[in-house]
Every structure is written in structure tokens, then in C-alpha cells.
Amino acid sequence: METTTKLRWSRPGSFLLVAAAFLASAAASGVNVGQFDDHLQKRKELAEASAREAYRPDPYNVTNSFNAAVHRGFGHATTGGLGGKIYVVTDPTDLDVVNPRPGTLRWGVIQPGPLWIIFARSMIIQLSQELLMSSDKTIDGRGAQVHIANGAGITVQLAQNVIIHNLHVHDVKHTMGGLMRDSPTHIGSRTRADGDGISLFSATNVWIDHISMSNCEDGLIDVVQSSTGITISNCHFTNHNDVMLFGASDSWPQDQIMQITVAFNHFGRGLVQRMPRCRWGFFHVVNNDYTHWLMYAIGGGDAPTIISQGNRYIAPPNIAAKVITKHYAEEGVWKNWVWHTEDDLFMNGAIFNPSGGAPKQVDTNEWVKPKPGTYVTRLTRFSGTLSCCTGKPC
């Protein structure tokens, strides 16, 4: 176990090389797309430009200024539907994915321009196909108990500037795809969706906040294909095997552009592994409460940078599962990966195996430290969906 010392991180790799590889990957970005047409090509070009703009060549400055904004970390630039109209979901059905009815959630998320989506009442929405979100949207479930359940999940693909807030997402199933509308002017063909609760694919500037998630067929949250500028905060995860996957392929080094903050979440009962499982990118894991895991908590391959600060790790009773970290490589390879722990609280024999060479010194005049792990129970006590009342602060 590493003693508590000031972190001294090494410089990230060249963004120019990563960006060049990303731009060369047009053909590979059509996963779940039956036909990659001109409309999707334009969206892909916009997604690439947004990823370049969101990428931080020195991500340590983001970790240093973590406490500077209401929504923090790498997703701090996200505004969602701010400045747009308010759209009220009144119809919980999802009967027509080609011509969705006004009043449904699907109709709202495909509209052009910024839109702030709220709900007229509590409801259960059983999606018949994955919900394809367009850019500049906020789904705001405050003031109601909204469940995305027993059907497909939420997909943010080739889109930017999205906030998903205060939803219950559970029991998501795979769907087989087909024709689907993703904007008022475009209908495209989709292939199978695997059953992720929330899937980000070539998405930029996304904030996932106060979501309660459990028991989806595949992952709870998957972030893949050069998505970046992501914050996942204040969520409550329970009863699931593969919780979060950040980077899906050993053969996709373009995910070096990926930068994600995981903060103030509670990883609770019935979880097994991948909290998260990381490839290639830079991941700041801060002030989370890890109260349950059966195999391991944080894993990775392909030389990701993982900075763990101020988390509480309570190991399971199983002596074989006390180690928090899982390196998907031989020790001779992973010993050079930058995986660091600072101010974490280790309980019940939990062990974090750090690694990495001569890390970079951080200017303490700029450093805003996350709270130590002893504060985590207070910081995560409102994780998951909020019980908000109309007319009262939430």
C-alpha cells in the first residue's frame, strides 16, 4: 500500500498523435449504425471537433481545480439545455420510434437546439428501442420519480453537451434495432443495442448526475469510442456485475483522448467489478464510497492513468477480493502505468496496488485538495435520485 504523499504525475502523451488517429477512424465509428449516411458523417465531424476542443493537454489542471464549479471535473463545460425552452414529458409511452409523439421523452430528445426536459409527474418509461439523444439537452427528473426500466437504455452517440439528471435507470434489456428517428429530418437504421443503462459513444461534454442504477443486461454506464469531457457524479449503483466500462477495445488507442471524472458516487450492494474498468485515457476517481464489491473495484488495461483521491474502500470479507485494483497485464508491463492513491481510506483490509514512474510535481498554490476519505459518508449521503418537492430547494 502506498503511503500518503503529494502526487507527482508524469506528462500525458501527445494529443496531436491521438487526434490524428481519431480523425482517421471514420469507418469504425458506425457501431450500432446500420447505414452510415451523410447526416451521420456530419455529426461525426462535429463530434471530432468537439472532442478536440474538450480535450485537456494537461489534465492535472482539471483535477487541481476540481472544486471550482457546480458540476466539476472534466465535464465542467457542459450546459445541456441551458438557454433553451422547457419541454414537459406528459406521455410515458414509446410506441413509435420513427414518428414519436409530442409529449413523449423520445420526441423531446431528438429536437434541434437546446432543450430542458422535465416531467409532468412520476412515471415508468419502457423504451422500445434505445433512446438516441441529440446535442444540447438536459433530462431533468427532479420533482418526480422517473424510471427508465424494463426496456432499452439511453444512448448519446455523436452528440455533445448533454446532462442526464435524477433518473432511476434499471432492468434495461437488449434491443435488436431497426429504423429509428434521431432528428426531425433524419431516420436511420440501427443494429442491436446490448442493454447498457447509459451508453456514450463519441460523445463530448456529458454530465451524468444523481442517477440510481441497477441490474442492466450489459453495463450500467459504458463510455467508448473517443468520448471525452465526462463527469459522473452523485450516483448510486447497486446489484450489477460490470458496472462501468471506459474504453471498450485494446485495439482502439484513440481512446487516449478520453478524460473522465468519477466523483461523490456510492458503489453499493450487489456489485461485482468494473467501478470503473479503464483503457487508454485519464481517469480521476475522487470522494466515492466503495462499500461493496465481489471481485475488484477499479481495473484497467492499455496504460490508463488512474488518480484515486479521498475515496473510502471497504473490502469484502472474501480474503481473495481484498485488492481494490486489477491490472489487465503482466506486472512487468503495468508497473509503469500511473495509478496513484492519495488520502484514500482503506477499511477491512482493502489494498490499492499503486504503480508508475517519476510523476510530475503539482504546484501546491494551485492545488485544491478533495476531502480525505474520512469525509466520504457525508459527501455521498445524497447519492442517487433526489426526493425533490415543487417550490422547495432540491
C-alpha positions in Angstrom: 0.0 0.0 0.0 1.4 3.4 -0.9 1.9 5.9 1.8 0.1 9.2 1.6 2.3 11.6 -0.3 1.9 14.5 -2.7 1.2 13.3 -6.2 3.9 13.9 -8.8 2.4 13.0 -12.1 4.1 12.4 -15.4 3.1 14.2 -18.6 0.4 12.7 -20.8 1.2 11.6 -24.3 1.0 13.7 -27.4 -2.6 14.8 -28.2 -1.6 15.5 -31.8 -0.9 11.8 -32.4 -4.2 10.8 -30.7 -6.2 13.4 -32.6 -4.7 12.2 -35.9 -5.6 8.6 -35.2 -9.1 9.8 -34.2 -9.6 11.6 -37.4 -8.5 8.6 -39.4 -11.2 6.4 -37.8 -14.3 7.4 -39.7 -15.3 3.9 -40.9 -15.1 2.5 -37.4 -17.4 5.0 -35.8 -20.6 3.3 -37.1 -21.1 0.8 -34.3 -24.8 0.3 -33.8 -25.5 2.2 -37.1 -27.0 0.1 -39.9 -26.1 2.7 -42.6 -23.6 5.5 -42.1 -25.1 8.2 -44.3 -24.2 11.9 -44.9 -26.3 13.0 -41.9 -24.3 10.8 -39.6 -21.0 11.8 -41.3 -21.7 15.4 -40.5 -22.5 14.5 -36.9 -19.3 12.5 -36.7 -17.2 15.5 -37.9 -18.9 17.7 -35.3 -18.2 15.1 -32.6 -14.5 15.0 -33.6 -14.2 18.8 -33.4 -16.0 18.9 -30.0 -13.6 16.2 -28.7 -10.6 18.2 -29.8 -12.0 21.3 -28.1 -12.9 19.4 -24.8 -9.5 17.6 -24.5 -7.2 19.0 -21.9 -3.5 18.6 -22.9 -2.6 18.8 -19.2 -5.5 17.1 -17.3 -3.9 17.6 -13.9 -5.1 21.2 -14.0 -8.6 19.9 -14.1 -8.0 17.7 -11.1 -6.4 20.7 -9.3 -9.4 22.9 -9.9 -12.0 20.2 -9.1 -13.9 22.2 -6.6 -14.2 25.4 -8.8 -17.7 24.7 -10.4 -21.1 23.4 -9.6 -20.6 20.5 -11.9 -17.0 19.6 -11.7 -14.2 17.7 -13.3 -13.8 17.0 -17.0 -17.5 17.6 -17.7 -17.4 21.1 -16.2 -18.1 22.8 -19.6 -21.4 21.0 -20.0 -24.5 23.2 -20.1 -27.1 20.9 -21.6 -30.3 22.6 -22.5 -29.4 25.9 -20.8 -30.9 28.8 -22.7 -33.4 26.7 -24.5 -37.1 26.1 -24.0 -38.6 23.9 -21.3 -40.2 20.8 -22.6 -42.6 18.8 -20.4 -42.9 15.0 -20.8 -46.5 14.1 -20.3 -46.7 10.7 -22.1 -44.7 7.8 -20.7 -45.2 5.6 -23.8 -42.7 4.8 -26.5 -44.8 3.3 -29.2 -43.3 4.7 -32.4 -39.6 5.3 -32.7 -39.8 6.5 -36.3 -42.5 9.2 -35.7 -42.5 9.7 -31.9 -45.5 11.6 -30.5 -45.2 15.1 -29.0 -45.3 14.7 -25.2 -43.0 11.7 -25.1 -39.4 11.7 -24.0 -38.2 10.4 -27.3 -39.8 13.4 -29.1 -38.0 15.8 -26.8 -34.5 14.4 -27.0 -34.3 14.4 -30.9 -35.3 18.1 -31.3 -32.8 20.5 -32.7 -31.2 23.1 -30.4 -31.0 23.4 -26.6 -34.0 21.9 -24.7 -34.5 21.5 -20.9 -36.7 18.4 -20.5 -38.8 17.9 -17.3 -41.6 15.6 -16.3 -45.2 16.3 -15.6 -45.4 13.6 -12.9 -43.8 10.4 -11.8 -43.7 7.7 -14.5 -42.1 4.5 -15.7 -40.9 4.7 -19.3 -40.3 1.4 -21.0 -38.3 2.3 -24.1 -39.0 0.1 -27.1 -35.6 0.9 -28.7 -32.5 2.8 -27.4 -33.2 6.5 -26.7 -31.0 8.5 -29.1 -30.2 11.8 -27.5 -29.2 14.8 -29.6 -26.8 17.6 -28.6 -27.6 20.4 -26.1 -30.2 18.6 -24.0 -30.9 18.3 -20.3 -33.1 15.4 -19.0 -34.1 16.7 -15.5 -36.1 14.3 -13.4 -36.3 16.5 -10.3 -39.8 16.9 -8.9 -40.8 13.4 -10.0 -39.7 9.8 -9.7 -38.9 8.8 -13.3 -37.8 5.3 -14.1 -36.2 4.2 -17.4 -36.9 0.5 -16.9 -37.7 -2.9 -18.5 -36.8 -1.8 -22.0 -33.9 -0.2 -23.8 -31.4 2.3 -22.4 -30.1 5.8 -23.1 -27.6 6.4 -25.9 -25.5 9.6 -26.5 -23.8 9.0 -29.8 -22.0 11.6 -32.0 -23.6 14.2 -29.7 -22.3 16.9 -27.4 -23.3 18.9 -24.3 -25.8 16.6 -22.6 -26.9 16.5 -19.0 -28.8 13.4 -17.6 -30.0 14.1 -14.1 -32.2 12.5 -11.4 -33.4 9.3 -13.1 -33.9 5.7 -12.0 -32.3 3.5 -14.7 -32.7 -0.2 -14.2 -33.6 -3.6 -15.7 -32.5 -2.4 -19.2 -32.7 -5.1 -21.9 -31.0 -5.5 -25.3 -33.0 -4.5 -28.4 -32.5 -5.7 -31.9 -32.5 -2.3 -33.7 -34.2 -1.2 -36.9 -35.3 2.1 -38.4 -35.3 4.9 -35.9 -35.6 8.7 -35.9 -32.7 10.6 -34.4 -33.7 14.1 -35.5 -36.8 15.7 -37.1 -35.1 15.4 -40.5 -33.3 12.0 -40.3 -34.3 8.4 -39.9 -31.6 5.8 -39.8 -31.1 2.1 -39.4 -29.7 0.8 -36.0 -28.2 -2.5 -35.2 -28.5 -4.4 -31.9 -28.1 -2.4 -28.6 -26.5 -4.6 -25.9 -28.6 -3.4 -22.9 -26.4 -0.7 -21.3 -28.2 1.6 -19.0 -26.4 4.7 -20.4 -24.1 4.4 -23.4 -21.8 7.2 -24.5 -20.3 6.7 -28.0 -18.1 9.5 -29.5 -19.8 11.9 -27.0 -18.3 15.0 -25.6 -19.2 17.2 -22.6 -21.6 14.9 -20.8 -22.6 15.2 -17.1 -24.4 12.2 -15.5 -25.6 13.2 -12.1 -27.8 11.8 -9.3 -28.8 8.6 -11.2 -29.8 5.5 -9.4 -28.8 2.5 -11.5 -29.0 -1.3 -11.2 -29.5 -4.6 -13.0 -29.0 -3.8 -16.6 -28.3 -6.6 -19.2 -24.8 -5.3 -20.1 -23.1 -2.4 -18.4 -24.6 0.3 -16.2 -22.5 3.1 -17.9 -20.3 2.5 -21.0 -18.1 5.3 -22.3 -16.4 4.3 -25.6 -15.1 5.4 -29.0 -13.1 8.6 -28.1 -15.8 10.1 -25.8 -14.2 12.8 -23.5 -15.1 15.6 -21.2 -17.3 13.4 -18.9 -18.3 13.8 -15.3 -20.2 11.0 -13.5 -21.3 12.3 -10.0 -23.6 11.7 -7.1 -24.9 8.4 -8.5 -25.9 5.2 -6.6 -25.0 1.9 -8.2 -26.3 -1.5 -6.9 -26.9 -5.1 -8.0 -24.8 -5.4 -11.1 -21.8 -7.2 -12.5 -20.0 -5.0 -15.0 -20.7 -1.5 -13.6 -18.7 1.0 -15.8 -16.6 0.4 -18.8 -14.4 3.3 -20.0 -12.9 2.3 -23.4 -14.0 -1.0 -24.9 -11.1 -2.2 -27.0 -7.4 -2.9 -26.7 -7.2 -2.0 -30.5 -8.7 1.5 -30.1 -5.8 3.7 -28.9 -7.8 6.7 -30.0 -9.3 6.4 -26.5 -6.2 8.1 -25.2 -8.3 11.3 -25.7 -10.7 10.0 -23.0 -10.9 12.1 -19.8 -13.5 11.2 -17.1 -14.2 12.3 -13.6 -16.0 9.9 -11.2 -16.9 11.7 -8.0 -19.2 11.5 -5.0 -20.8 8.2 -6.1 -21.8 5.3 -3.9 -20.9 1.9 -5.1 -23.3 -0.2 -3.1 -24.8 -3.7 -2.5 -24.6 -6.5 -5.1 -21.8 -5.0 -7.3 -19.1 -7.3 -8.7 -16.5 -5.4 -10.7 -15.6 -2.5 -13.1 -16.1 0.5 -10.9 -14.7 1.5 -13.4 -12.7 -0.7 -15.8 -10.5 1.7 -17.8 -8.4 1.7 -21.0 -6.0 4.2 -22.5 -7.3 7.6 -21.1 -7.1 9.7 -17.9 -9.5 9.0 -15.0 -9.9 11.0 -11.8 -11.7 8.9 -9.2 -12.5 11.2 -6.2 -14.5 11.1 -3.0 -16.5 8.0 -3.8 -17.8 5.4 -1.3 -16.9 1.8 -2.3 -18.9 -0.2 0.3 -19.3 -3.4 -1.8 -17.5 -5.4 -4.5 -17.1 -9.1 -5.0 -14.1 -9.3 -7.4 -12.4 -5.9 -7.5 -13.3 -2.2 -7.6 -11.0 -0.4 -10.1 -9.4 -2.1 -13.1 -7.7 -1.3 -16.3 -5.6 -2.2 -19.3 -3.6 -0.4 -22.1 -1.8 2.0 -19.7 -4.6 4.2 -18.4 -3.8 6.9 -15.9 -5.9 6.5 -12.7 -5.8 9.0 -9.9 -7.7 7.9 -6.8 -8.2 10.6 -4.2 -10.2 10.7 -1.0 -12.3 7.6 -1.6 -13.4 5.1 1.0 -12.7 1.5 0.2 -14.4 -1.2 2.4 -13.1 -4.6 1.3 -15.4 -7.6 1.2 -15.0 -10.5 3.7 -13.5 -12.7 1.0 -9.8 -12.8 1.5 -9.2 -13.3 -2.2 -11.0 -10.0 -3.0 -9.3 -7.5 -0.7 -7.3 -5.9 -3.6 -9.1 -2.9 -5.0 -7.2 -2.7 -8.2 -6.9 -5.2 -11.1 -4.2 -4.7 -13.8 -5.0 -6.4 -17.1 -1.4 -7.0 -17.9 1.7 -8.7 -16.6 3.5 -6.8 -13.7 6.4 -6.0 -15.9 4.0 -4.0 -18.1 1.6 -2.4 -15.5 4.3 -1.3 -13.1 4.9 1.7 -15.4 1.3 2.7 -15.6 0.4 5.8 -13.5 -2.1 4.6 -10.8 -1.9 6.7 -7.7 -3.7 6.9 -4.4 -3.9 9.9 -2.1 -5.9 10.5 1.1 -8.0 7.3 0.4 -9.4 5.5 3.4 -8.8 1.7 3.4 -11.0 -0.5 5.6 -11.4 -4.2 6.3 -8.0 -5.0 4.7 -8.6 -3.2 1.4 -5.4 -2.9 -0.7 -4.6 -0.4 -3.5 -1.7 -1.5 -5.6 -0.1 1.7 -7.0 2.2 2.0 -9.9 4.0 4.4 -12.1 7.3 6.1 -12.5 8.6 9.6 -11.8 5.4 11.5 -11.6 5.1 15.2 -12.0 5.2 17.7 -9.2 2.0 19.6 -8.6 2.1 23.3 -7.7 0.5 23.4 -4.2 -0.5 27.0 -4.8 -2.9 25.7 -7.5 -4.0 22.5 -5.7 -7.5 22.3 -4.3 -7.5 19.0 -2.4 -10.5 16.8 -2.4 -11.7 15.9 1.0 -10.0 13.0 2.7 -11.7 9.6 2.6 -12.9 10.1 6.2 -15.4 12.6 4.8 -16.9 10.3 2.2 -20.1 9.3 4.1 -21.1 12.9 4.3 -20.2 13.7 0.7 -22.2 10.8 -0.7 -25.2 10.8 1.6 -27.4 12.2 -1.1 -26.1 10.0 -3.9 -28.7 8.6 -6.3 -32.0 10.2 -7.2 -33.2 13.2 -5.1 -36.6 13.4 -3.5 -37.5 17.0 -4.6 -40.7 18.9 -3.8 -42.1 21.5 -6.1 -41.4 25.0 -4.7 -38.7 23.9 -2.3 -34.9 23.8 -2.8 -33.6 20.5 -4.1 
